[in-house]
């Protein structure tokens, strides 16, 4: 008999040999050091009680890989302006972890903090009102009142009224009752959830808003009285209207308070809304539930018998969102994606608009919409390329009451703009000579708290001050703020210090007469490399391609891409024509030409750096997700000898398959056919269109592919369902191609859960190093 105490045989993880396991071990340790660098999600400032300086509060998040969640915390600071024009942030010694917190929203005065804890099951939502030193109120809102509060950044809207007694917010409408069955069949009148002798059926299926909104049917509007805890659904809003982004309107001539919100109509089909600004929407005003003062208490007066009017404020325009009122309530300002709605492109150049606000509610429906910033079609070099703004601050206004501070994409960077909503003057106030990206976090009076970063520089907090006011423009000074928020290991700091980046202008090849002026202008690529070339040979290259296609890769810090740079790769991050930030003509040149123009732009960018001696043709890899995966799989089919390895995240490989399974079938029509696609879009495409979709897809070039490819797939993806990647991977493997597939069973399109993101980029690094040795 054998020795029962013999050492167990070491089992290798599936798909790993000893060499690969060693690579995993060394790379994962470094990736962990990059991954642990925190991010600032939001920030707020308030006046100090002592009148000296101001208080700042930062919401910080950090991946908790073991728990597969993001760890959230709050860090506070006291801001002092010194006499020598410097600024001093006195940080609290430690951040406070916000376990189980979905979102926090301070009141306008900073004296109260609203904390939302959404349930992970059918439990009540938990609301907390905190004062300066203690918990003042706690409310549990049952599912019969509403479901989870929206904290998604799009439908999300949480707004305090001016006297800080009421909070308006967006939450999931209560679920409709489901049929109940028992051993005798259907049970009339239903049953309680705790009834063990019966079971619940499913009832009618209802549409949701697609990717990331699975199980969410109807965002609705509610108001809570923070003194009594009483919650009231706002009445008068049609059930066909999904609501979001609520704010309190300034006082009117009558006794009622009003709410302004964004509404998306969905009488029939709800098409996916995540990353899709081409869904028509409007601003509405509705009367808030009326409270009256009785015995020093605010008591809800039920207005269920009254006819509550809802005013459409933006009937003259087909897109309006992110409403914000100026200080004093003179102006209502909002963004519009009418260029997206008109063209069908999922994202495009925004415009900014103003309504001069009246205290007479009868004038609201006929109020004139003033264009503040129009859609920029094509900009001259160095000039404002158009507005590309993904959100507004909760208070973006300077004290003059007419100047907003906004972050916006400007070609391959993000900049900070000041916008005068009366004159329409737009000024770039972040440093003009910087290739870094800048993002405003919050305002401190007429000063700005921002963050600046680059592909090779971790974020740095900056404090912006006006140093010179002239009749033409104000000059801004940007001060460094000492902070340990973005502290990283010495190893990471040393690796980043050995890197450099530049933004390259890439001339358009085969410039035809049919191109618009904007589409003929050079596009850009961000090139990241070592700053100390050791020999005549070039480091291997990763060509990184963003998704969309109408998004943009910015010159900001990315932990994942910085990790890949630090393990010996140069990066070529291509913003092909069709990307945001370059004007509307360049963007609209791509729909109808996907798989051709974008592919040629990437190949042109690669040729550009090869000609400059910055890349070796024998050591080029390619990486992309979503439409970037579409491009990656196109490239290895159309240029089969150009890439030694490829990796894709949830790629769109076959539009003919995708059109019948995605939450955005209209995207397939617009990107394959051009803007006419939005008018011919059908849930049941003809054989001719299915043939066209196939011809535009990477799968039509599959027989030519030689490149080893890694697939990273989210099984819950409804934007580009997993069948798309699997069909391509299985066919390629059957053809003898080298294929590796990693499936994340609980991930959606972004593969953004901490463990999935970590394993994805670890495998990308190992995969590319394997083929670049």
N, C-alpha and C positions, 0 to 999 in steps of 0.2 A: 504494500500500500504506500502511496505517496505521502510526503510530509504535509500534514494539514496546515502547518504554519509557514509554508513557502510564500515568498513575496508574490503579490498579485501581479499579473502581466499588465503593463502599462498600455492602456488603450489610447490611440490617437483620435482626436476629434475627426468626424467625418470630413473627408476631402483634404486633410492636412498630412503632409509628410514631415519628417524631422526638420528639414531646412525651413519649410514654410512656417512651422510652429515657432521656430526661433525668431523668424521675421515678425510673426504676430506678437510675440512677447515684447520685443524691443520697440516696435512701432506703437503698440497699445499703451505703453507707459508714457511715451511722448504725447500721444493723442489725448491721454487723460489730463496731462498738464495744460494743454490748450483748451480742452473742453471745460475745465474748471474755472476759466476766467469769467467773471460775472458780466451781466448786461444791465443797463439802466432802462427800464421800461417806460417810466413816467417820472415827472417831478413837479413839485408845487412850491410856491413861496408865499409867505404871509408876513404882515407887519408884526414886529416884535412887541410884546406887552410893554416893555420898558421904553419903546420909541427909538431905541438905538439899533440900527441895522435891521435885519430881517431874518426870518426863520425859513429854512428850506427843508423839504422832505422828499426823499428819493425812494422810488419803488424799484427794487433790485431783484433780479432772478438769476438762478444758477442751476444747471442740470443736476438732478439727483439721480445718477445712473442706476444705482442699486434699487431705488424705489420706482424707477422709470417715470418720474414726474419732474416738474420744475419746482425748485425750492424758492419761495418768495420771502423777501424781507423788506423792512423799512429802515432807512438810515437818515438821521436828521443832522442838520448843521446850522450854525448861527453865522450869518454873513455880515461882515464889517467892511465898510469902505474906509480905507486909511487916508490920512491927509496927503500922502505922497502919491495919490491916485492909484495905489495898489489895492487889492482886495484880499481879504482873509476869511477863509471858511474854517470855522471851529467845529470839527466833527464830533458827534457823540462817540463814545469809546467803542460801542459795539452796535451792529444792526440788530433789529428785533425780528425774529422769524414770524411769518404770518401763516401758520399752519392751517390748512383747510380753507384759506381765504380765496374767494374767486376774484374780488376786486375791492378797492377802497376808493372813496370819493370824499375829499374834504369839502366842508361848506365854504362859501365865498369868503367869510371872515377868517376862516382857519380855526374857529373856536370849537367846531364839531367835526367828527369823522364818521362817515357812513361806511360800514363794513358789511359785505355780502358774502355769505357762505352758501353756495348752491349744494343741494344734496346729490349724492351719487346713486340714490335709489328713489323710492317713492316717499321719502321723508319730507317734512316741511323745509322750505327755504328759511334760513336763519339771518335776520338782520340785527345789527348792533349799532347803537349810537354812542360814540365815545366822546367824552369831554377832555379837557387838558390833562386830567390826572386819573380818570376812572371811567368805567363803563356806566353810562347813564340809563340806557334803555336796551332791552333785548326783546325781539319779536320773532315768533315762529309762524310763518305763513303757510297754511296747509295747501296740498295739491288741489283741493277743491276750489281755492281762490285763484291760484295760478301755479305754473310750473317754474322751472329754473329761470333766473334773471339772465338776460342776454349780456354776455361780457366778451363778445366776439370782435369788437372793433368796427363793425359795420351796422348791424341792427342795434347794437349797443347804444343806450342813451340813459344816463342817470343825471338828473338835474335838480338842484336845490332851488326853492323859490327865494325871493329877496329877503324875507324876514326869517328864513331858515326854520320854518315850521312844517313845510311840506316838501316831499321829494317825489318827483315824477320819474318813472323808469319803465323799461320795456322788459316784459317777461312772456314766457310761453303761456298761451291761453289754456285754460283747464281742458284736459282731455275729455272728449265726449264719452258718455256711458257706453259700455260694450254689452252685447247680449250675454245673458247668463243661462247656463244649462245645468240640469241635474239628472238623476237617474230616471226621471219621468219625461225628460226632454227639455224644451224651452221653459224657462221660469219667468213668469210675468213679474214686472216690478223690480227685477234685478235682485242683487244681494250685496251684503257688505263684503269687504275684502277678506274678513276673518271667517266667513262661512265655509266650513270644511266640506259640506255636503254638495257643493256646486262648483262649477268652474266657468271662467270667463272665455267667451269667444273673441274673435278679432274684430268683427264689425267691418264697416267700409274702410277701404284703403284710401288714404289722402296723400296728395302730392306734398313734397317738401321742397326746400330751396337747394337741394342737391348736395354736392361735395361739402363736407364738414357740417352739414345740417341734417344728417340722417336722424329721423325720429322727431325733428322739430317741424311742426306743422304751421303754426300761426303766432308770430310775435305780436303782442297786444300791449296796450298802454294802461298803466296803473298809477295811482297816487297814494302815498301813505302819509298820514298825519303822525309825526314823530312824537307828539304828546300822548295821543290815545292809542296809537298802533293800528288804527282803523285803515283798512285798504279798500280802495274803490276803483273798479274798472272805469275808465273814461268812456262815456256813452256817446253815441252818435256816429261812431266810425263803422263803415260797412265791413262786413266779414270778408269781403273780397280784397280788402286792403291790408297788406302786411306793413307794420309800422316800425319806425326806428328813429334814432338820433334826436330824441325829444329835448327841447329847451323851453324854459318859461319865457313868455312874451312880456314886454314892459306893461305897466298899468294902463288901463283904458278908461274911457269916460264912464262906463257902467260899473256895477259892483262886481262883475265877474273877473276872475283871472283866466288867462288863456295860455294854451300850450301850442307851440309850433313843432311839427314833426315831419319826417319824411315818410311818404307812403308809396309802396310798390303794389300796383294792381295785378291781380292774378285770378281773373274770372275762370280761366280754363287751366292751361299748362303752366306750371312753375318751372322755368328753365334755371339751371345752376347759376347762382349769383356770386359765389366766391371768385374773386379776381375778375368779375365780369361787370364792367361799368356800362355796358350797352343795354341794360334793363331800364326801360322808361320809369321815371319816378318824379314825384312832385312834392312841393312843400304845402302843408295844410296847417290851418289853425283850428283849434277846437276849444270849447269852454272846459275849464277844469272843474272837477266836482266842487260845489260851493260849500264853504265852511262859514259858520257864523259864531260870534262870540256869545257864550252863555255861561254865566257863573265862572268867568275867567278861564273857561275851557273852550278849545276849538271843537265844535261838534259838527259832524257831517250832516248836511241837509240833503236828503234823498231827492234827486231830481228825475227819478225814473219816469214820471208822468209827463215831463216836459219834452218838447221837441228841441233837441240840441243841434244847433247848426254846425256844420263843418265847412270851412272855407278853403277852396283851392287857391293858393296864393300865386301859383306859377303856371297858369293855364297857357301862357304865351310861349312856353319853352318845354321841351320833352324830357328834360333831366334837371333835377335840382336836389342837392344834398349838402350835408355839413352846414346847417344854418348856424349863424352866430350873430348876436346883437351887439352893436357898438356900445361903449359906456354911455349911459344916459338914454339909450334906447332910440336914438334917431334913425339908425340904419339897420336893416336886416341884410346880411351879406351871405352868399352861398356859392358853392361850386356847381358847375354843370359839366356833364360828360355828353353834351349833345352831339359832338363829333363822333363819339362811339355809337350812340343810338342811331344817328343818321347813316353811318357807314356800315354798321354791323360789327366792326372791330371790337374785340372784347375790352380793349383799353386804348385810349388815344389822348390827344392834347385836350386839357381842360380849359374852361373859361371861367371867369369870376364875375359875379353880378351883385347888384345892390338894389334894394327896395327902400325908398324913403318911408319910414314907418309912421303910420297915423294912429292916433288914439281913438279914432272913430272906426269901429269895426265894419261899418257898412261900406267903407272905402277900400277895404282890403282886396276884394276880388278884382277890382279894376286898377289896382296899383301898377304903376309903370315899372318895368324891369330895366334897369340901366346896366349896360355893359361896362364893366370896369377893366377887365383884361380879356380881349378877344382871343380866339384861337389863332396862334401864330402858324402860318403856313410854311414859311422858309425864312430863316434868319441869316444875316450876314455874319461873317466870322467875328466872334467875340461879343455878339449881340444876344439879347434875351431870346432863347429858342422857343419859349412858350411855357405854360404853367403845367407842371407835373407834380401834383401835391397829393400825398396819400392820406393826410388828415390835417385837422386844425388843432391848436392848443385849446384847452377849455377857456382860456382868456388870452387871445392873441393880440390884444390892443395896447398901443402906447397911450400915454396920458392925453395926447391931443384929440383922442376920440375918433380919428379918421385914418390912422396908420396901423396896418396889420403886419405882424412878423410871421413869416411862413417859410417852411423848408420845401425845396423844390429840386427836381432833377434838372441838371444843366449839362447836357451831353453825358459824359461818363462819370460825372461827379454829382454830389448833392450840395446845394448851396443854401444860404439863408437870404431871403428877400425881405425888403420892406415895401409894402404896397399901400399907396394912398388911395383909398376907396372913393375919394371925390374927384381927384385929378386923373387917376389911373396911372400915375407915375410908379414905375417898378425899378428898384435899385437892388443890386447884389451887394450885400453889406458884409458877407464873409470875405476873407482876404482874396483879392482878385488874382494874386500870384501863386495861389495854393492849388495843387492838384489833389489835395486831401478832400474828403467829404465831410460836410458840416451838417449837424442836425440840431435844431433848437429844441430844448427840453422844457423850458418855462421862462417867463419874464419875471424880473425882479424890479417892479416899477417900470422905469424906462431903460433898464439894463436887461441883458439877455444871458441866461445860463444855457450853454450849448455843449455839444460834444463834437470833437474832431478826431478823425482817424484816417488811416490809409491801409492798403493791403499789407504793409510791413510795419505798421505802427499801431499798437493797441490804443483804444480810445483814450482821449485826454479831455477833461472838463475844461471849458473855456468860459470866461466872463466878459461879455461885450458891453462897452460903454461908449456913448456918444462923446467925442472929444472936441468936435467943432461943428457948429451949426451955421450953415450958409443959406442963402436964398435958393441955391441950386440943390444941394445935397448935404447930408450930415456925414462926417467922417467918423468911423468907428475904430476903437482900439480894443484888441482882444488880449486878455490877460490869462496866463496859465493859472489853474487852480490846483493846489496840491491836494491829492486824494489817493487813498489806498484801494478804492473800489475796483480798479482794473489791475490790481497787483498780480503779477505773474512770476513764475519761477525764474531763477537766474539762467537756467538752461534755455527757456523760451526766449527770454530777453536777449541772450547772446545770439541765438539762432536768427532772430528777427533783425538784429543789428548787422548781420552779414548779408542782408537782402536789400534790394533797391527796386523801384518801380518807375515806370513812365507811362504816359498816355500817348499812343501813336495815332496819327491820322493816316488812314489807308485810302488811297485814291480808288475810285470805282473803276473796274475794268470793263471794257466793252461798252463804254458810255454811248447809248443810242439816242437818236434825236427824239424818240418818243418819251424819254424820261422827263419828269418835271424838274424844275431848277433844284428843289430841295433834295430829290432823289439822286441827282447827279453829284452832289457834294460828297466829300470824303466821309466815310464812317470812321469808327474808332475801335481800338483794342488796347486793353491794359496789359502791359508786359512786366512780369515780375521775374527777377533773376538774381543771381549772386552778385555782390558788388566787388568780388575779388576773383577774377577769372584766373585759374591756376595753369591752364594750358590752352592749346589751340582748339581742343575739342569742346563741344558745347554740352551742357547738361541736358538730359532728356527733357522733353517738352510735354506738358499737358495742355491741350486746347480745351478750354472750358466754355460751354455754351449755355446761356440762360434759356429759360422756358418762356411760355407765353403764346405767341412770339413777342407780344407787345408789352414786354417788361424791359428791364435794363440791369446790367451788372455795374455796380458803382465802385468807385475808388475808395471804398471803406473797408474796415477790418472784418474779415471773415475767419473765424477760428478754423473751420474745416480747410479752407484754401491755404491759410497760413501754415497749417500742419503739412499739407502736401508740398508747399514750397520748402519747408524745413527738412524734408527727407530727401532732398537732392533734385527736385524738379523745378524747371522754369515753368511759368504759366503764361499762356496767351488767352486772355479773357476777351472774347470778341463781342462787340455790340454791333451786329450786322444791321443793315437797313431794315426798318420795321421796329427797331427798339424805341422805347420812350426817350425823351430828352433832346431830340434832334429836329423838332418841327413836324408839322402834320403831313407835309408832302412826302418826306422821307418815310414816315411811318406807313402811309397809305400806299406806298409803292409795292409793299410785300403781298397783301391779300390777292389771291389769284395766281401768285408766283411761288408759293411755298414749295420747297424741294428743288427749286431752281435758283432763284435770286439769292436766297439766304445761304444755300450750299456754296454758290460761287463766291459770295462775300467771304465765307470762312476760308475757302481755298486761296483766295486772293490775299487774305491776311497772313496765312501760313507762308505763301510764296514771298511776301514782303519781308518777313523776318529771316527767311532762309537767304534771300538776296543780301541782307545786311550782315550775314554771318552769325546770326544769333540763335540758329537752330540747325540741328543735323537732320537731314531727311530720313535717316535710318532710325531715329529715336523719337518718334512723335506718337503720342497717345491722344485720345479724345474722350471727353466726359461731358454728359449733359442729362438733364431731367426734363420730362414732359415734352414740350416742343424742342428743348435741347436734346432730348433722347431721340426725337424724330429726326433732327439734324444729324446726330451721331450715327444712327443706323443708315441714314441716307449717304453719309460721307464714306462709310466703310464699304458701301455697295457701289457708289459712283466713282470712288477713288480707291479701289481695293488694295493697291500697293503702297498707299501713303501712310498707313497707321499700323504700328506694331501691336497695339492693344486698345480696347475700348471698354467703357463702362457706362451704363445707362440706369436712370431711376425712373420707373413708371413711364416708359417711352410710348409715344403714339406711333406705332409701326404700321398700322393698316387702317386708314380712314374709312374704308368700306365696312370694316367690322365695327369700328368705334362709333359710327354714326347711329347705329341701332342700339347701342348699350350705354352711351355716355349721358351725363346730365346736361350737356351742351351740344346737342346735334347741330344747332345753327352754326357753331364754330367751324365744323367740317365744311359746311357750304361756303361760308365767307372766306376762309383761308384757301379753299381750293378754287373757288369761282370768282372771288373779288366781291365788291360791295353789293353786286346784284344777288349774291347768295342769300342775303337776308330776306329778299322778297320771294325767292323760289324755294326756300327752306321747307322741307316736308319731313314728317316723322316716318314716312314710307317712301324712300327714294326710289326712283325708277332704275331700271337696269342700266340705262345710259349714265346716270349719275354715279351709280355704284362702280361702273367701269372707270369713270373719271377719277373717283376717289382712290381706287386701287392704283391707277397710273401715277397719281401724285404721291403715293406712299412709299416708304422705304422697302416694304415687302416686295415691291415690283423689281427691286435690284438684288434680291436675296441670293440668287444663284451665283452672283459674282463675288460674294463676301469670302474673304480669307482671314480676316482679323479675329483673334480670340476676343470674346466679349463677356463681360460680367453684367448680369441683370440683377437689380435691386428692386423688388416689387412689393407694394402694399396690397394685401389681400382685400382690404375694405375700400379700395380706391373706386369711386364711382365717376371720377372725371375722365381718367383713361383706365377703364377696367382691366384687371389683371390678365384677362384673356388676350389682350393686345400683345403684351410682352411674351406671354407663354406661347402663343401661336408662332411668333417669330423665332423664339429660342428653340422650340421643339423641332421646327422645320430645319433650322440651321444645324442643329445637332444631328438630325437624320441625314443631312447632306455631308456629314463628316466634319463639321465645324467645331471649334473648341469653344464650349459654352459653360458658364457657371451661373447658377441661379440661386439667389437667396430670397426667401419669401418671409415677409413680416406679417404675421397673421392678423394683427390688430391695427395695422396702420392704414391711413388714407393716403391721398395723393402725395403729400409732402414728405412722407417717411420721417416725420419730425419728432416722434417720441424719442426721449434721450437715448435709450438703448439702441433703437433702430438707427438713429443718426450716427451714433458712435460706431456700431458694427459696419454700417455702410462705408464710411470714409476709411476705417481701418482696412477693410477688404479692398477698397479702391487703391490704397497705398501699396498693399502687398501684391495685388494683381499687376499693377503697372511696373513695380520694381522687378517682378518676375520676368517680364518681357523686355525690360530695358537694360538688362545686365549685359 
